[in-house]
């Protein structure tokens, strides 16, 4: 299987069945100009190790760069051609980069611990046309916290955006990077300038998914963290009858108890933050998949869509808490059931299910 076949298998929505596709012979190594490589050494090294396949889809040219990962998986990026539509008011280093490398518009087999995950365009000239003006939509959060916007929005432009609004911004003159996350915190980020960070607003918010509005927010004390801010946020909310979902960071027994005592229900993601419970739940669902959902009385649901240029195939399983797990779940006040979600194009289907 060549790299284009790997790519289109992972991202089938990119090219329609009737699209005119031409794949040329690949070559080894995408070399950046020396002046660019000195500024972006890690990127330059990665691209130099890649195999580059020229591709044209409906007469639009791209470069597909790919390489083998340490666990012998093939992964890569579909990139725009260099020197295409470079804005004239972006940082000088970005301008030089775009003369050698057009930026990323799609990926395949992306690891879970990368900045690129869930982004649409990244580093492209067309993404750089967007400035930071959208942050005005969140001016209420700064007002609630009693602080002013700490930047001039026109001074920053977008390097990459997630579908949920999380945006990586770059200062046009200094090149300083700003991460704006209205939805949740960024993972896998190393903070270099903690002094500047203290002037930024750090808050948590309650988001109503059905109506797509923020209900209330709570600023995070600079001497504390988000975990201590969540209980204060919940005190501002009517929890009775609500279903609360939380990122894994906030999956704390005290928070679960506060929701249950307020008359609400919760959905918590059990990951590496609770390894014993995670292992026990995984083993239980391994048995479910072996025996079948119908036979074990487990509820099953499958969804598939291609929103935001991403194919999402999700398989959901829900079961009453079995006796074998109650010793681990009794300390979670209000816990009623356990579930498992698979996000995989091939998926795991229960025997007997369509």
C-alpha positions as CSV (number, residue, x, y, z in Angstrom):
1,X,0.0,0.0,0.0
2,X,1.5,3.4,-1.0
3,X,1.2,6.6,1.1
4,X,-1.8,7.9,-0.9
5,X,-3.7,4.7,-0.3
6,X,-2.8,4.9,3.4
7,X,-4.1,8.5,3.4
8,X,-7.4,7.9,1.6
9,X,-8.2,4.9,3.7
10,X,-7.9,7.0,6.8
11,X,-9.6,10.1,5.3
12,X,-12.1,8.8,2.7
13,X,-14.1,12.1,2.8
14,X,-11.2,14.1,1.2
15,X,-11.7,12.9,-2.4
16,X,-15.1,12.0,-3.8
17,X,-15.6,8.8,-5.7
18,X,-15.7,10.7,-9.0
19,X,-12.7,13.0,-8.2
20,X,-9.8,13.1,-10.7
21,X,-6.7,12.0,-8.8
22,X,-3.2,11.9,-10.1
23,X,-0.4,10.4,-7.9
24,X,3.2,11.0,-9.0
25,X,6.3,9.1,-8.1
26,X,7.5,9.9,-4.6
27,X,10.9,11.2,-3.6
28,X,12.9,11.1,-0.4
29,X,13.1,14.1,1.9
30,X,11.5,17.5,1.9
31,X,14.3,20.0,2.4
32,X,13.6,23.4,3.9
33,X,15.8,26.4,3.1
34,X,18.8,26.6,5.6
35,X,17.5,29.8,7.0
36,X,14.1,28.2,7.8
37,X,15.7,25.0,9.1
38,X,17.7,27.0,11.6
39,X,14.5,28.5,13.0
40,X,12.4,25.3,12.9
41,X,15.0,22.5,13.4
42,X,12.6,19.8,14.7
43,X,10.2,20.4,11.8
44,X,13.1,20.5,9.3
45,X,14.5,17.2,10.6
46,X,11.1,15.5,10.4
47,X,10.4,16.6,6.9
48,X,14.0,15.6,5.8
49,X,13.2,12.1,7.0
50,X,9.9,11.9,5.1
51,X,8.9,10.5,1.8
52,X,7.2,13.1,-0.4
53,X,4.4,12.1,-2.9
54,X,3.1,14.8,-5.3
55,X,-0.7,14.5,-5.6
56,X,-3.3,16.4,-7.7
57,X,-7.0,16.1,-6.8
58,X,-9.3,17.8,-9.4
59,X,-6.2,19.7,-10.7
60,X,-5.3,21.1,-7.3
61,X,-1.8,20.2,-6.3
62,X,-0.7,18.9,-2.9
63,X,2.3,17.3,-1.3
64,X,1.8,14.2,0.9
65,X,4.7,13.8,3.3
66,X,4.8,10.5,5.3
67,X,7.2,8.5,7.5
68,X,7.3,5.4,9.7
69,X,6.7,6.0,13.4
70,X,8.7,4.3,16.2
71,X,6.0,1.6,16.5
72,X,6.3,0.9,12.8
73,X,3.1,2.6,11.8
74,X,2.8,4.8,8.7
75,X,1.6,8.4,9.3
76,X,1.8,11.6,7.4
77,X,0.4,15.1,6.4
78,X,-1.3,16.3,3.3
79,X,0.2,19.8,2.6
80,X,-0.5,22.7,0.4
81,X,2.1,23.6,-2.1
82,X,4.8,26.2,-1.0
83,X,4.5,29.9,-1.9
84,X,0.7,29.7,-2.3
85,X,-1.3,32.8,-1.1
86,X,1.2,34.0,1.5
87,X,-0.3,37.0,3.4
88,X,1.9,40.1,3.7
89,X,1.3,40.9,7.3
90,X,2.4,37.7,9.1
91,X,5.6,37.0,11.1
92,X,8.8,37.0,9.0
93,X,9.7,33.4,10.1
94,X,6.3,32.2,9.0
95,X,6.7,33.9,5.7
96,X,10.0,32.1,5.1
97,X,8.5,28.8,6.2
98,X,5.6,29.1,3.7
99,X,8.1,29.6,0.9
100,X,9.4,26.1,1.5
101,X,6.4,24.3,3.1
102,X,2.8,25.1,2.4
103,X,1.3,24.0,5.7
104,X,-0.9,21.1,6.7
105,X,-4.6,20.5,5.8
106,X,-5.1,16.8,6.6
107,X,-3.4,14.0,8.4
108,X,-3.5,10.3,8.7
109,X,-2.7,8.0,11.7
110,X,-2.0,11.0,13.9
111,X,-0.8,10.1,17.4
112,X,-3.0,11.2,20.4
113,X,-0.2,13.4,22.0
114,X,0.4,16.0,19.3
115,X,-0.6,19.6,19.0
116,X,-2.0,19.0,15.5
117,X,-4.7,16.6,16.7
118,X,-8.3,17.8,15.9
119,X,-7.0,20.9,14.0
120,X,-8.1,21.9,10.6
121,X,-5.6,23.9,8.6
122,X,-2.3,24.3,10.5
123,X,0.5,26.8,9.5
124,X,-1.1,27.5,6.1
125,X,-1.3,30.9,4.4
126,X,-5.1,30.8,4.1
127,X,-5.4,30.1,7.9
128,X,-3.2,33.1,8.6
129,X,-5.9,35.4,7.0
130,X,-7.9,35.0,10.2
131,X,-7.0,37.4,13.1
132,X,-7.9,37.2,16.8
133,X,-11.0,39.4,16.5
134,X,-13.2,36.4,17.4
135,X,-12.0,36.7,21.0
136,X,-14.4,39.7,21.3
137,X,-17.2,37.1,21.4
138,X,-15.8,36.1,24.8
139,X,-15.4,39.6,26.2
140,X,-18.1,38.7,28.8
141,X,-15.7,36.2,30.4
142,X,-13.0,38.8,31.0
143,X,-15.6,41.3,32.3
144,X,-17.0,38.7,34.7
145,X,-13.4,38.2,36.0
146,X,-12.9,41.9,36.4
147,X,-9.9,42.1,33.9
148,X,-9.3,43.7,30.6
149,X,-8.3,41.9,27.4
150,X,-4.6,41.5,27.8
151,X,-3.7,41.8,24.1
152,X,-4.5,43.9,21.0
153,X,-6.5,41.5,19.0
154,X,-5.4,42.9,15.6
155,X,-1.8,42.1,16.5
156,X,-2.4,38.3,16.4
157,X,-3.3,36.0,13.6
158,X,-4.3,32.3,13.5
159,X,-1.8,29.5,13.0
160,X,-4.4,26.7,13.5
161,X,-7.9,26.3,14.8
162,X,-9.8,23.3,16.2
163,X,-13.4,22.9,15.2
164,X,-14.4,23.7,18.9
165,X,-12.8,27.1,18.6
166,X,-9.5,26.4,20.4
167,X,-7.0,28.5,18.4
168,X,-3.2,28.9,18.3
169,X,-2.3,32.5,17.6
170,X,0.9,34.2,16.6
171,X,2.0,37.8,17.1
172,X,2.7,39.5,13.8
173,X,5.9,41.2,14.9
174,X,7.3,39.3,17.9
175,X,6.3,35.8,16.9
176,X,5.0,35.1,20.4
177,X,2.5,32.3,20.5
178,X,-0.8,32.5,22.3
179,X,-3.1,29.5,22.9
180,X,-6.8,30.5,23.3
181,X,-9.1,27.7,24.6
182,X,-12.8,28.6,25.1
183,X,-13.7,24.9,25.1
184,X,-11.1,23.2,27.3
185,X,-7.4,23.4,28.2
186,X,-4.7,22.4,25.7
187,X,-2.7,19.3,26.5
188,X,1.0,18.6,25.7
189,X,1.9,22.3,26.0
190,X,5.1,23.5,27.6
191,X,4.8,27.0,29.1
192,X,7.9,29.1,28.5
193,X,6.9,32.5,29.8
194,X,5.1,32.2,33.1
195,X,5.4,35.9,33.9
196,X,3.3,36.8,30.8
197,X,0.9,33.9,31.6
198,X,0.0,35.6,34.9
199,X,-1.6,38.5,33.0
200,X,-3.9,36.1,31.0
201,X,-7.4,35.1,32.1
202,X,-7.7,31.5,33.2
203,X,-11.2,30.4,33.8
204,X,-13.6,27.4,33.6
205,X,-17.1,27.6,32.2
206,X,-20.3,25.6,32.1
207,X,-21.4,25.0,28.5
208,X,-25.0,24.2,27.5
209,X,-24.5,21.8,24.6
210,X,-28.1,21.8,23.4
211,X,-28.4,25.6,23.2
212,X,-24.7,26.2,22.5
213,X,-24.4,28.9,25.2
214,X,-22.1,29.4,28.2
215,X,-24.2,29.3,31.4
216,X,-21.7,30.6,33.9
217,X,-17.9,30.9,34.3
218,X,-15.5,30.9,37.2
219,X,-12.0,32.4,37.2
220,X,-9.2,30.2,38.4
221,X,-7.0,31.7,41.2
222,X,-3.4,32.0,40.0
223,X,-2.3,30.2,43.1
224,X,-4.6,27.3,42.6
225,X,-5.9,25.2,39.7
226,X,-9.1,24.2,37.8
227,X,-10.0,21.4,40.1
228,X,-10.6,23.9,43.0
229,X,-12.6,26.2,40.7
230,X,-15.1,23.6,39.5
231,X,-17.0,23.3,42.9
232,X,-17.3,27.1,43.0
233,X,-18.7,27.1,39.4
234,X,-21.2,24.4,40.4
235,X,-22.5,26.6,43.3
236,X,-23.6,29.1,40.6
237,X,-25.6,26.5,38.7
238,X,-29.0,24.7,39.0
239,X,-27.8,21.1,38.9
240,X,-31.2,19.4,39.5
241,X,-32.2,17.4,36.5
242,X,-29.0,18.3,34.6
243,X,-26.6,15.9,33.0
244,X,-23.0,17.1,33.6
245,X,-20.1,15.9,31.5
246,X,-16.5,16.7,32.5
247,X,-13.0,16.3,31.1
248,X,-10.9,13.6,32.7
249,X,-9.0,16.2,34.8
250,X,-12.1,16.9,36.9
251,X,-13.1,13.3,37.5
252,X,-13.0,13.6,41.3
253,X,-15.2,11.8,43.8
254,X,-15.9,15.1,45.6
255,X,-17.1,16.7,42.4
256,X,-19.3,13.7,41.6
257,X,-20.8,13.9,45.1
258,X,-21.5,17.6,44.6
259,X,-23.4,16.9,41.4
260,X,-25.4,14.0,42.9
261,X,-26.3,16.0,46.0
262,X,-27.5,18.8,43.8
263,X,-29.9,16.5,42.0
264,X,-27.9,16.1,38.8
265,X,-26.4,13.2,36.9
266,X,-22.9,13.0,35.6
267,X,-20.9,11.4,32.8
268,X,-17.2,11.0,33.8
269,X,-14.3,9.8,31.6
270,X,-12.3,7.1,33.4
271,X,-8.8,7.1,32.0
272,X,-5.3,6.8,33.4
273,X,-6.4,9.0,36.2
274,X,-8.1,6.0,37.9
275,X,-6.1,3.1,36.7
276,X,-7.6,0.4,38.9
277,X,-11.2,1.2,37.9
278,X,-10.2,1.7,34.3
279,X,-8.6,-1.8,34.2
280,X,-11.6,-3.4,35.8
281,X,-14.0,-1.7,33.4
282,X,-11.9,-2.7,30.4
283,X,-11.9,-6.3,31.5
284,X,-15.6,-6.3,31.9
285,X,-16.3,-4.9,28.5
286,X,-13.8,-7.4,27.0
287,X,-16.1,-10.1,28.2
288,X,-19.1,-8.2,26.8
289,X,-17.5,-8.1,23.3
290,X,-16.7,-11.8,23.6
291,X,-20.2,-12.9,24.6
292,X,-22.3,-10.3,22.8
293,X,-24.3,-7.2,23.8
294,X,-27.6,-8.9,23.6
295,X,-26.5,-11.9,25.7
296,X,-25.0,-9.6,28.4
297,X,-27.8,-7.0,28.4
298,X,-25.5,-4.2,27.3
299,X,-27.0,-1.3,25.4
300,X,-25.2,-0.5,22.1
301,X,-25.3,2.6,19.8
302,X,-23.3,3.5,16.7
303,X,-22.9,6.9,15.0
304,X,-21.0,7.9,11.9
305,X,-20.5,11.4,10.5
306,X,-17.9,13.5,8.7
307,X,-18.3,16.9,10.4
308,X,-15.5,19.4,10.2
309,X,-13.6,17.4,7.6
310,X,-13.2,14.5,10.1
311,X,-14.8,11.1,9.8
312,X,-16.1,10.1,13.2
313,X,-17.2,6.4,13.7
314,X,-18.2,5.9,17.3
315,X,-19.4,2.8,19.1
316,X,-21.1,3.3,22.5
317,X,-21.7,0.6,25.1
318,X,-23.6,1.1,28.4
319,X,-24.3,-1.4,31.2
320,X,-25.6,-1.4,34.8
321,X,-22.7,-1.6,37.2
322,X,-21.9,-5.3,37.7
323,X,-21.4,-6.8,41.1
324,X,-17.8,-7.4,40.4
325,X,-17.2,-3.6,40.1
326,X,-19.4,-2.3,42.9
327,X,-16.5,-2.3,45.4
328,X,-14.7,0.2,43.2
329,X,-17.7,2.3,42.3
330,X,-19.5,2.6,45.6
331,X,-17.3,5.5,46.6
332,X,-18.6,7.4,43.6
333,X,-21.8,8.9,44.9
334,X,-24.8,8.5,42.6
335,X,-23.0,6.2,40.1
336,X,-25.5,4.1,38.2
337,X,-23.9,2.6,35.2
338,X,-20.6,2.2,33.3
339,X,-19.9,2.7,29.6
340,X,-17.3,2.4,26.9
341,X,-16.7,4.4,23.7
342,X,-14.6,3.3,20.7
343,X,-13.6,5.9,18.1
344,X,-12.2,3.8,15.3
345,X,-13.1,3.6,11.6
346,X,-13.1,-0.2,11.8
347,X,-14.8,-0.2,15.2
348,X,-15.8,-3.0,17.5
349,X,-19.3,-4.4,17.0
350,X,-21.1,-6.8,19.3
351,X,-22.0,-10.1,17.8
352,X,-25.6,-10.1,16.7
353,X,-25.7,-6.3,16.2
354,X,-26.2,-4.7,12.7
